């Protein structure tokens, strides 16, 4: 009797290759997981991916792709697809195990499922979310994790939140870290110089890169930068890169009120292919987020050999480690952040040391490992059925 590979279905409707904030974060996780899954236990599993973004066709190798004609980039339409269309699609495809790649599985799931939870920011920082988003994520995530055969958390910080906030048994929740692919590495000086010239960038600058939303603490970074610049008018420029999320208008108003329009630049969303160049070009990367499920920009900056200042909060110390790889400050401590930026920017030897440590630390995180550990969860779940 021939063995039939176990059929894994993956809901990837949050995957977006658009040039906006929707193409970052969760979408980047999904893209890299899908790219690496096919090479893990190919004789044991086969995959079907349910998604909308047609641009992904050339990105995947062996998984079968099922595209929806519905505009599921719109949240209400995506929720409709997930809850009402997805169960039908799973039955038709003959899926043995569903991986809900973003928090929520269908109430009427026709097969066992695993879900990935990135963070519980909608419960920890509800004021940073629009009311409907907060209600939907809080209620449907809680329902999903209670029914799931296993929950994947992208950091130990998130794992503990799932256990404590949602009362999930610890043995059901698995920490599987994100990765940095081979594109994130130190680049030749000539390539960096050409990039700086093309984008009219100064020789030295501080970089923040992330979605402009309250949780990222961009306002705290701007206030710390203003505090530093008052003491040192020669402080290098600050570049705040990233797509506009929600409540972003307050950030631009703050810059105007502090008279920093000449010192702070907003280049907007940065395409994934350009990220390594931006990290390499920066003298210092600062990411003072209040709360992160993992903190991919911190890992990617370290992999590029850029010194990092980030928050001593949530998952971020897990990414940087505890051996002086990065400077950690409390996200609410404006003065400490200002002092940390001034210290790192004033000491070349310190930056060189942080860069070396960062590259070494980042090498521990690879998407291939993420895929391998994810498949291990699939195997464990299927063996328990």
Secondary structure, 3 states (H helix, E strand, C coil): CCCCCEEEEEECCCCCCCCCHHHCCHHHHHHHHHHHHCCCCCCCEEEEEEECCHHHHHCCCCCEEEECCCCCCCHHHHHHHHHHHHHHHHHHHCCCEEEECCCCCCCCCCCEEEEEECCCHHHHCHHHCCHHHHHHHHHHHHHHHHHCCEEEECCHHHHHHHHHHHCCCHHHEEECCCCCCCCCCCCCHHHHHHHHHHCCCCCCEEEEECCECHHHCHHHHHHHHHHHHHHCCCCCEEEEECCECCCCHHHHHHHHHCCCCCCEEEEECCCHHHHHHHHHHCCEEEECCCCCCCCHHHHHHHHCCCCEEEECCCCHHHHHCCCCCCEEECCCCHHHHHHHHHHHHHCHHHHHHHHHHHHHHHCCCCHHHHHHHHHHHHHHHHHHC
